[in-house]
Amino acid sequence: MATGAPRSWGTAAPSAAIARCSAFRRRREEERPPKPANWNDLWARHHGSFENTTAIQAMRLTDERGERTDQTVQIFWVRVAEAGGGLEWPLDVYGLVNSVEATIIIQVIHGSWPDGFRGVFTASSVSLDDMEVSLLSLEDDKLPVAVDGTINLSRRVACVEIEGELKISLMAECANGKQVTSRDETVFTPRKAGRSCAILKVFSCEMKVCVAWSLVML
């Protein structure tokens, strides 16, 4: 059977196919629902990116007297609703009003952290006792302590109502699965300035807790 010369399609057919594909992609983009606005979309131009580290220093008014409190937002936890290539983080946020800022410093003053024990340090407002802020969570028995005994907390600032109470709690749990725990807590009455101190103890490890109070200035 004789074969003829190869058929030439020219450029018309491929160009039409490309045009149809482009039109289809445009329609898909137009039909896709818009993404909800996030912090950076709404506020980054005026207040900076959500990822930025705050430039606001703690304990600004600890050693100065003031008479004014402001409203604040306290983030207790963040829940990951869905994991994917472009992670999105819906936030469950709870607020406290008429607040003072509490900067928390914990220092080991006697003994040492017990071997083989995990630990959790938390802060909470007594009026919202089930909403705790994690100050430090130990997955092993390695307590991050500086030379002077100060514990390197992963978070050290919280807010509490000026008419409320701040509770600092500690729980130590045996890491090998045995049901051995030790708990302690202390409660502070907020002040508009100055410092308050108390003692926490787990087994033979004694820790001094100091809270520096400061009015919140926004």
C-alpha positions as CSV (number, residue, x, y, z in Angstrom):
1,M,0.0,0.0,0.0
2,A,1.4,3.3,-1.0
3,T,1.9,5.9,1.6
4,G,1.5,9.5,1.0
5,A,3.4,12.4,2.4
6,P,3.0,13.2,6.1
7,R,0.0,15.3,6.8
8,S,0.7,18.8,7.9
9,W,-1.7,20.2,10.6
10,G,-0.3,23.7,10.3
11,T,-0.8,26.0,13.3
12,A,-4.5,26.5,13.4
13,A,-5.5,23.3,15.3
14,P,-2.9,23.6,18.1
15,S,-3.6,27.3,18.5
16,A,-7.3,26.6,18.9
17,A,-6.7,23.9,21.4
18,I,-4.4,26.2,23.5
19,A,-7.1,28.9,23.3
20,R,-9.8,26.5,24.6
21,C,-7.5,25.3,27.5
22,S,-6.8,28.9,28.5
23,A,-10.5,29.8,28.4
24,F,-11.3,26.7,30.5
25,R,-8.6,27.7,33.1
26,R,-10.0,31.2,33.3
27,R,-13.5,29.9,33.9
28,R,-12.2,27.7,36.7
29,E,-10.5,30.6,38.3
30,E,-13.6,32.8,38.1
31,E,-15.8,30.0,39.6
32,R,-13.4,29.3,42.5
33,P,-14.7,31.0,45.7
34,P,-12.5,33.8,47.0
35,K,-10.2,33.1,49.9
36,P,-11.3,34.6,53.2
37,A,-9.3,37.6,54.2
38,N,-6.6,37.0,56.8
39,W,-4.6,39.2,59.1
40,N,-2.0,40.1,56.5
41,D,-4.7,41.0,53.9
42,L,-6.5,43.3,56.3
43,W,-3.9,44.8,58.7
44,A,-0.3,44.1,57.5
45,R,0.1,47.5,55.8
46,H,-0.7,49.3,59.0
47,H,0.4,46.9,61.8
48,G,3.0,44.6,60.2
49,S,2.9,41.0,59.2
50,F,1.3,38.3,61.4
51,E,4.7,36.5,61.3
52,N,6.6,39.4,62.7
53,T,8.0,39.3,66.3
54,T,6.4,42.0,68.4
55,A,8.5,45.1,69.1
56,I,6.5,45.8,72.3
57,Q,8.6,45.1,75.3
58,A,7.3,43.5,78.5
59,M,7.3,45.1,81.9
60,R,7.1,48.7,80.4
61,L,5.3,50.1,83.4
62,T,6.3,47.6,86.1
63,D,8.2,50.2,88.0
64,E,5.9,53.2,87.2
65,R,2.5,53.9,88.6
66,G,-0.4,54.3,86.2
67,E,-4.2,54.4,86.4
68,R,-5.4,53.1,83.0
69,T,-6.1,49.6,81.7
70,D,-6.9,48.6,78.1
71,Q,-8.7,45.8,76.4
72,T,-6.5,42.9,75.2
73,V,-6.8,39.6,73.3
74,Q,-5.4,36.5,75.0
75,I,-4.6,33.6,72.6
76,F,-4.9,30.3,74.5
77,W,-4.4,27.8,71.8
78,V,-4.3,27.3,68.0
79,R,-6.0,24.3,66.4
80,V,-4.8,23.0,63.0
81,A,-8.0,22.1,61.2
82,E,-6.3,20.7,58.1
83,A,-2.8,19.8,57.1
84,G,-1.7,20.4,53.5
85,G,1.0,22.0,51.4
86,G,-0.2,25.5,52.2
87,L,-1.1,25.1,55.9
88,E,-3.9,27.4,57.1
89,W,-4.3,28.0,60.8
90,P,-7.9,28.9,62.0
91,L,-7.6,30.4,65.5
92,D,-9.9,29.9,68.4
93,V,-9.4,33.2,70.3
94,Y,-10.7,34.2,73.7
95,G,-10.4,37.7,75.1
96,L,-10.0,39.3,78.5
97,V,-11.0,42.9,79.2
98,N,-9.6,45.5,81.6
99,S,-6.3,43.5,81.8
100,V,-2.9,43.9,83.2
101,E,0.2,42.2,81.8
102,A,1.9,39.6,83.8
103,T,5.6,38.8,83.0
104,I,6.4,35.5,84.7
105,I,9.9,34.5,85.9
106,I,10.5,31.1,87.5
107,Q,13.9,30.3,89.1
108,V,15.1,27.1,90.7
109,I,16.4,28.1,94.2
110,H,16.9,24.7,95.9
111,G,17.3,21.1,94.6
112,S,17.0,20.1,91.0
113,W,14.3,18.8,88.7
114,P,13.5,15.1,89.4
115,D,15.1,12.6,87.1
116,G,12.7,10.8,84.7
117,F,9.9,13.3,85.1
118,R,8.2,15.3,82.4
119,G,6.6,18.6,83.4
120,V,4.1,21.2,82.4
121,F,4.1,24.9,83.6
122,T,0.8,26.8,83.0
123,A,-0.8,30.1,83.7
124,S,-4.5,30.8,83.9
125,S,-7.0,33.4,85.1
126,V,-9.0,31.9,88.0
127,S,-12.2,33.0,86.4
128,L,-11.3,30.9,83.3
129,D,-9.5,28.1,85.0
130,D,-10.0,25.6,82.2
131,M,-8.3,27.9,79.7
132,E,-4.7,27.6,80.5
133,V,-1.7,29.2,78.8
134,S,1.3,26.9,78.4
135,L,4.5,28.4,79.8
136,L,6.7,25.4,79.3
137,S,6.1,21.7,78.4
138,L,8.8,19.2,79.0
139,E,8.8,16.0,76.9
140,D,11.7,14.6,79.0
141,D,13.4,15.4,82.3
142,K,15.7,18.1,80.8
143,L,14.6,21.4,82.4
144,P,16.1,24.3,80.5
145,V,17.9,26.2,83.3
146,A,20.3,29.1,83.0
147,V,23.4,29.4,85.2
148,D,21.5,31.4,87.8
149,G,18.7,28.9,88.0
150,T,16.2,30.8,85.8
151,I,14.1,28.5,83.7
152,N,13.9,29.3,80.0
153,L,10.2,29.4,79.6
154,S,8.8,29.1,76.0
155,R,6.3,31.8,77.0
156,R,6.5,34.2,79.9
157,V,3.8,36.9,79.3
158,A,0.1,36.5,80.0
159,C,-2.8,38.8,80.7
160,V,-5.3,38.7,83.5
161,E,-8.3,40.9,84.6
162,I,-7.3,43.6,87.0
163,E,-10.1,42.5,89.4
164,G,-9.3,38.8,88.9
165,E,-6.6,36.3,90.0
166,L,-3.6,34.8,88.2
167,K,-2.8,31.1,88.9
168,I,0.6,29.6,88.1
169,S,0.5,25.8,88.1
170,L,3.0,23.0,87.8
171,M,2.6,19.3,87.2
172,A,5.4,16.7,87.1
173,E,4.7,13.2,85.7
174,C,6.8,10.1,85.6
175,A,8.0,9.6,82.0
176,N,8.3,5.8,82.2
177,G,4.5,5.2,82.4
178,K,4.2,4.8,86.2
179,Q,1.3,6.7,87.8
180,V,3.5,9.1,89.8
181,T,2.7,12.8,89.7
182,S,3.4,15.9,91.8
183,R,1.4,19.1,91.5
184,D,1.6,22.5,92.9
185,E,0.1,25.9,92.3
186,T,0.1,29.5,93.5
187,V,-2.4,32.3,93.0
188,F,-1.5,36.0,92.7
189,T,-3.7,39.1,93.0
190,P,-3.0,41.4,90.1
191,R,-1.5,44.8,90.7
192,K,-1.1,47.8,88.4
193,A,2.6,47.9,88.9
194,G,5.4,46.3,90.9
195,R,6.2,42.6,91.6
196,S,4.8,39.6,93.4
197,C,6.6,36.4,94.4
198,A,5.7,33.0,95.7
199,I,7.2,29.4,95.9
200,L,6.4,26.3,93.8
201,K,7.7,22.9,94.8
202,V,7.8,19.5,93.1
203,F,9.5,16.8,95.2
204,S,12.8,18.3,96.3
205,C,12.9,21.0,93.6
206,E,12.0,24.4,95.0
207,M,11.2,27.2,92.6
208,K,10.7,30.9,93.1
209,V,7.9,32.4,90.9
210,C,8.0,36.2,90.4
211,V,5.4,38.1,88.5
212,A,6.1,41.6,87.2
213,W,2.9,43.6,86.7
214,S,2.4,46.3,84.1
215,L,-0.6,48.1,82.7
216,V,-1.3,47.3,79.1
217,M,-0.7,50.3,76.8
218,L,-2.0,49.9,73.3
